[in-house]
Amino acid sequence: MKQTEVLLQPNPNARIEEFVYEKLDRKAPSRVNNPELLGQYMIDAGTEFGPGTAYGNALIKCGETQKRIGTADRELIQTAALNFLTPLRNFIEGDYKTIAKERKLLQNKRLDLDAAKTRLKKAKAAETRASIWAEEVTKSEQELRITQSEFDRQAEITRLLLEGISSTHAHHLRCLNDFVEAQMTYYAQCYQYMLDLQKQLGSFPSSYHSNNNQTSVVPVPSASSNVIGSSAMTSSGLVMTSPSNLIDLKEGSGSRKARVLYDYDAANSSELSLLADEVITVFSVVGMDSDWLMGERGNQKGRVPITYLELLN
């Protein structure tokens, strides 16, 4: 039980504080856990960098995910405390103490019974040598009957209490299953949150993923390519082509239909926002990053990340 508490709340000071509040029958103040704290700092830093920048936006998304993990962590602690630790603690501080007390009482009764048997045995041995011990034998036999009766009664009480342990074990087994299910839910939530975050970060242009000190530049299509239009150089050194000037010239087998797997918010005017489950037309453009396609919905056009699409036959 103690090690489970350590697992759920590693901070010993926090555990002591919760224990004191519990004994005072008062609710402990809500405290921010580490993932929630990290998430808030990431969001603050991302806001300071600027939500419109790739790094600032990525920090904010990471911060939001960390806060969701913090919420899942809080739910795990609450569920485990309610469904696993509380029943176990109630047993240890309640039924178990009663059982231990009755077993100790049984041991004392056994010692009294052994002493009475010993005295009766001595009295009977002395009776054979002197008639004066007859009264002592009678007294010892009566004491033996009394102690035997008390021992038998206490043995029955202890036996009944110990037989109830099997049902207690069955109850604790259900509590243990609840604890394992709570952990399973927690880790599944964390995995899904991080998977969603990975997909969101993967939707950023690959030029933002470079860890070197050089600025990656999207190559400018040549005049012979399938993209015809004006391009502009941004302050970061990236060359962006206005989607309104792109001409609908397809490569190879032409355009294809694609189903959108997840919602996607366009990071800038060169991209196309997407809604999950909608079907759009996509085609490749010479010079475009291999992780992207050109998407088309009605008269709207823009770049879309391949990882968000399921190409249809």
C-alpha positions as CSV (number, residue, x, y, z in Angstrom):
1,M,0.0,0.0,0.0
2,K,2.8,2.4,0.8
3,Q,4.7,1.7,-2.4
4,T,1.5,2.3,-4.4
5,E,1.2,5.7,-2.7
6,V,4.8,6.4,-3.6
7,L,4.1,5.4,-7.2
8,L,1.0,7.7,-7.5
9,Q,2.6,10.6,-5.5
10,P,6.4,10.5,-5.4
11,N,6.6,13.7,-3.4
12,P,6.8,12.6,0.3
13,N,5.8,16.1,1.6
14,A,2.7,16.0,-0.5
15,R,1.8,12.6,0.9
16,I,2.2,13.8,4.4
17,E,0.1,16.8,3.7
18,E,-2.7,14.7,2.2
19,F,-2.5,12.3,5.3
20,V,-2.9,15.2,7.7
21,Y,-5.8,16.6,5.8
22,E,-7.4,13.2,5.7
23,K,-7.1,12.7,9.5
24,L,-8.6,16.2,10.0
25,D,-11.4,15.1,7.6
26,R,-10.7,18.1,5.4
27,K,-10.1,18.2,1.6
28,A,-6.5,18.8,0.6
29,P,-5.9,21.8,-1.6
30,S,-5.6,21.1,-5.3
31,R,-2.0,21.3,-6.5
32,V,-0.6,21.5,-10.0
33,N,1.3,18.4,-11.0
34,N,4.5,18.3,-13.0
35,P,3.0,17.7,-16.5
36,E,0.5,20.5,-16.0
37,L,3.3,22.8,-14.8
38,L,5.5,22.0,-17.8
39,G,2.5,22.4,-20.1
40,Q,1.8,25.9,-18.8
41,Y,5.4,27.0,-19.1
42,M,5.5,25.7,-22.7
43,I,2.3,27.6,-23.6
44,D,3.7,30.8,-22.0
45,A,7.0,30.4,-23.9
46,G,5.1,29.6,-27.1
47,T,3.0,32.7,-26.7
48,E,6.1,34.8,-26.1
49,F,7.8,33.5,-29.3
50,G,4.6,34.2,-31.1
51,P,1.7,31.8,-31.9
52,G,2.1,32.7,-35.6
53,T,5.7,31.3,-35.7
54,A,6.3,27.6,-36.3
55,Y,8.3,27.2,-33.1
56,G,5.8,29.2,-31.0
57,N,2.9,27.2,-32.4
58,A,4.7,23.9,-31.8
59,L,5.5,24.9,-28.2
60,I,1.8,25.7,-27.6
61,K,0.7,22.4,-29.0
62,C,3.2,20.5,-26.8
63,G,2.1,22.5,-23.8
64,E,-1.5,21.7,-24.4
65,T,-0.7,18.0,-24.7
66,Q,1.4,18.1,-21.5
67,K,-1.6,19.6,-19.7
68,R,-3.9,16.8,-21.0
69,I,-1.4,14.3,-19.7
70,G,-1.4,16.1,-16.3
71,T,-5.2,15.8,-16.2
72,A,-5.0,12.1,-17.1
73,D,-2.4,11.7,-14.3
74,R,-4.7,13.4,-11.8
75,E,-7.6,11.1,-12.9
76,L,-5.3,8.0,-12.3
77,I,-4.4,9.1,-8.8
78,Q,-8.1,9.8,-7.9
79,T,-9.3,6.5,-9.4
80,A,-6.6,4.4,-7.8
81,A,-7.1,6.1,-4.4
82,L,-10.8,5.5,-4.5
83,N,-11.0,2.0,-6.0
84,F,-7.8,0.4,-4.7
85,L,-6.1,2.2,-1.8
86,T,-9.2,3.2,0.2
87,P,-10.6,-0.4,0.5
88,L,-7.1,-1.8,1.3
89,R,-6.5,0.9,4.0
90,N,-10.0,0.3,5.5
91,F,-9.2,-3.4,5.8
92,I,-5.8,-2.9,7.3
93,E,-7.1,-0.3,9.8
94,G,-10.3,-2.1,10.5
95,D,-10.9,-5.8,10.0
96,Y,-7.3,-6.7,10.1
97,K,-6.8,-5.1,13.5
98,T,-9.9,-7.0,14.8
99,I,-8.5,-10.3,13.5
100,A,-5.1,-9.7,15.0
101,K,-6.6,-8.9,18.4
102,E,-8.8,-12.0,18.4
103,R,-5.8,-14.2,17.4
104,K,-3.7,-12.7,20.2
105,L,-6.6,-13.4,22.6
106,L,-6.8,-17.0,21.3
107,Q,-3.0,-17.4,22.0
108,N,-3.5,-16.2,25.6
109,K,-6.4,-18.7,26.0
110,R,-4.2,-21.5,24.7
111,L,-1.5,-20.6,27.3
112,D,-4.1,-20.6,30.1
113,L,-5.4,-24.0,28.9
114,D,-1.8,-25.5,28.8
115,A,-1.2,-24.2,32.4
116,A,-4.5,-25.7,33.6
117,K,-3.6,-29.1,32.0
118,T,-0.2,-29.0,33.7
119,R,-1.6,-28.3,37.1
120,L,-4.2,-31.1,36.8
121,K,-1.4,-33.5,35.7
122,K,0.6,-32.6,38.8
123,A,-2.4,-32.8,41.1
124,K,-3.3,-36.3,39.8
125,A,0.4,-37.4,40.3
126,A,0.3,-36.2,43.9
127,E,-3.1,-37.8,44.5
128,T,-1.6,-41.2,44.3
129,R,0.8,-40.3,47.1
130,A,-1.6,-38.5,49.5
131,S,-5.4,-38.2,49.9
132,I,-5.0,-34.5,50.8
133,W,-4.5,-33.8,47.1
134,A,-8.0,-35.0,46.2
135,E,-9.5,-31.6,46.7
136,E,-6.7,-30.1,44.5
137,V,-7.5,-32.6,41.7
138,T,-11.2,-31.6,41.8
139,K,-10.3,-27.9,41.7
140,S,-7.8,-28.5,38.8
141,E,-10.4,-30.4,36.8
142,Q,-12.9,-27.7,37.2
143,E,-10.4,-25.0,36.1
144,L,-9.4,-27.2,33.1
145,R,-13.1,-27.4,32.0
146,I,-13.5,-23.6,32.3
147,T,-10.3,-22.8,30.4
148,Q,-11.1,-25.5,27.7
149,S,-14.5,-23.9,27.2
150,E,-13.0,-20.4,26.9
151,F,-10.4,-21.6,24.5
152,D,-13.0,-23.4,22.3
153,R,-15.2,-20.3,22.2
154,Q,-12.2,-18.1,21.2
155,A,-11.0,-20.6,18.6
156,E,-14.5,-20.6,17.0
157,I,-14.5,-16.7,16.9
158,T,-11.1,-16.7,15.3
159,R,-12.0,-19.4,12.8
160,L,-15.0,-17.5,11.7
161,L,-13.0,-14.3,11.2
162,L,-10.3,-16.1,9.3
163,E,-12.9,-17.8,7.0
164,G,-14.1,-14.3,6.1
165,I,-10.6,-13.6,4.7
166,S,-11.4,-15.5,1.5
167,S,-14.3,-13.1,0.6
168,T,-12.1,-10.1,1.6
169,H,-9.4,-11.4,-0.9
170,A,-12.0,-11.7,-3.6
171,H,-13.0,-8.1,-2.9
172,H,-9.4,-6.9,-3.0
173,L,-8.9,-8.8,-6.2
174,R,-11.7,-6.8,-7.8
175,C,-10.1,-3.6,-6.5
176,L,-6.7,-4.7,-8.0
177,N,-8.4,-5.1,-11.3
178,D,-9.9,-1.6,-11.0
179,F,-6.4,-0.3,-10.3
180,V,-4.9,-2.1,-13.4
181,E,-7.7,-0.8,-15.6
182,A,-7.1,2.7,-14.4
183,Q,-3.4,2.4,-15.3
184,M,-4.3,0.9,-18.6
185,T,-6.6,3.8,-19.4
186,Y,-4.0,6.3,-18.2
187,Y,-1.2,4.9,-20.4
188,A,-3.6,4.6,-23.4
189,Q,-4.6,8.2,-23.0
190,C,-1.0,9.3,-22.8
191,Y,-0.1,7.3,-25.9
192,Q,-3.0,8.7,-27.9
193,Y,-2.2,12.3,-26.8
194,M,1.5,11.9,-27.8
195,L,0.5,10.3,-31.1
196,D,-1.8,13.2,-31.9
197,L,0.9,15.6,-31.0
198,Q,3.4,13.8,-33.2
199,K,1.0,14.1,-36.1
200,Q,0.5,17.8,-35.5
201,L,4.2,18.5,-35.3
202,G,4.7,16.3,-38.4
203,S,2.4,18.6,-40.3
204,F,4.8,21.5,-40.1
205,P,6.9,22.2,-43.2
206,S,10.1,20.0,-43.2
207,S,12.2,23.2,-43.4
208,Y,11.3,23.8,-39.7
209,H,12.5,20.3,-38.7
210,S,16.2,21.0,-39.5
211,N,18.4,21.1,-36.4
212,N,21.4,22.7,-38.1
213,N,22.1,26.4,-38.2
214,Q,21.4,26.8,-41.9
215,T,18.0,28.0,-43.1
216,S,16.3,25.5,-45.3
217,V,14.8,27.0,-48.5
218,V,11.9,25.6,-50.4
219,P,13.2,25.3,-54.0
220,V,11.8,27.7,-56.5
221,P,10.1,25.9,-59.4
222,S,11.7,26.6,-62.8
223,A,9.8,28.1,-65.7
224,S,9.5,24.6,-67.2
225,S,7.7,23.2,-64.2
226,N,4.0,22.6,-63.7
227,V,3.7,25.5,-61.4
228,I,3.4,28.9,-63.0
229,G,3.0,32.0,-60.9
230,S,4.7,34.6,-58.8
231,S,6.8,33.8,-55.7
232,A,7.9,35.9,-52.8
233,M,10.8,35.7,-50.4
234,T,9.8,36.0,-46.7
235,S,12.0,37.5,-44.0
236,S,13.0,34.1,-42.8
237,G,14.5,33.2,-46.2
238,L,11.7,30.8,-47.2
239,V,10.3,31.1,-50.7
240,M,6.5,30.9,-50.7
241,T,4.4,30.6,-53.8
242,S,0.9,32.0,-53.8
243,P,-1.6,29.3,-54.3
244,S,-3.9,31.6,-56.2
245,N,-1.4,31.8,-59.0
246,L,-0.9,28.0,-59.3
247,I,-2.0,26.5,-62.6
248,D,-3.9,23.2,-62.4
249,L,-1.3,21.2,-64.4
250,K,-1.1,17.6,-63.2
251,E,1.9,15.2,-63.4
252,G,1.9,11.6,-64.6
253,S,-1.4,9.9,-64.0
254,G,-3.1,13.1,-63.0
255,S,-5.0,14.1,-60.0
256,R,-6.5,11.7,-57.4
257,K,-9.1,11.7,-54.7
258,A,-8.1,11.6,-51.1
259,R,-9.9,11.3,-47.8
260,V,-8.8,13.5,-45.0
261,L,-8.0,11.6,-41.8
262,Y,-7.6,14.4,-39.3
263,D,-8.5,18.1,-39.0
264,Y,-5.7,20.4,-40.1
265,D,-5.4,24.1,-39.7
266,A,-3.4,25.9,-42.4
267,A,-0.3,27.5,-41.0
268,N,-0.2,30.2,-43.7
269,S,-1.8,31.3,-46.9
270,S,0.0,28.7,-49.0
271,E,-1.7,25.8,-47.2
272,L,-5.3,24.4,-47.3
273,S,-7.2,23.8,-44.1
274,L,-8.8,20.3,-43.8
275,L,-11.7,18.7,-42.1
276,A,-11.7,15.1,-41.1
277,D,-13.5,12.7,-43.4
278,E,-13.9,15.2,-46.3
279,V,-12.8,14.1,-49.8
280,I,-10.5,16.4,-51.8
281,T,-8.6,16.3,-55.0
282,V,-4.8,16.1,-54.7
283,F,-2.0,16.2,-57.2
284,S,1.8,16.5,-57.1
285,V,3.8,19.6,-58.2
286,V,7.4,19.6,-59.4
287,G,9.7,21.0,-56.8
288,M,7.3,20.6,-53.9
289,D,8.5,18.8,-50.7
290,S,7.8,15.0,-50.9
291,D,5.8,15.2,-47.7
292,W,3.3,17.5,-49.3
293,L,0.7,17.5,-52.1
294,M,-1.3,20.2,-53.7
295,G,-4.9,20.0,-52.5
296,E,-8.0,21.3,-54.3
297,R,-11.5,21.8,-52.9
298,G,-13.8,23.7,-55.3
299,N,-12.0,26.9,-56.2
300,Q,-9.7,26.6,-53.1
301,K,-6.2,25.3,-53.5
302,G,-3.2,24.9,-51.2
303,R,-0.6,22.6,-49.9
304,V,-1.7,19.7,-47.7
305,P,0.4,17.2,-45.6
306,I,0.4,13.6,-47.0
307,T,0.3,12.2,-43.5
308,Y,-3.2,13.6,-43.1
309,L,-4.5,11.9,-46.2
310,E,-5.7,8.5,-47.3
311,L,-5.3,8.3,-51.1
312,L,-8.3,6.6,-52.8
313,N,-8.3,4.5,-56.0
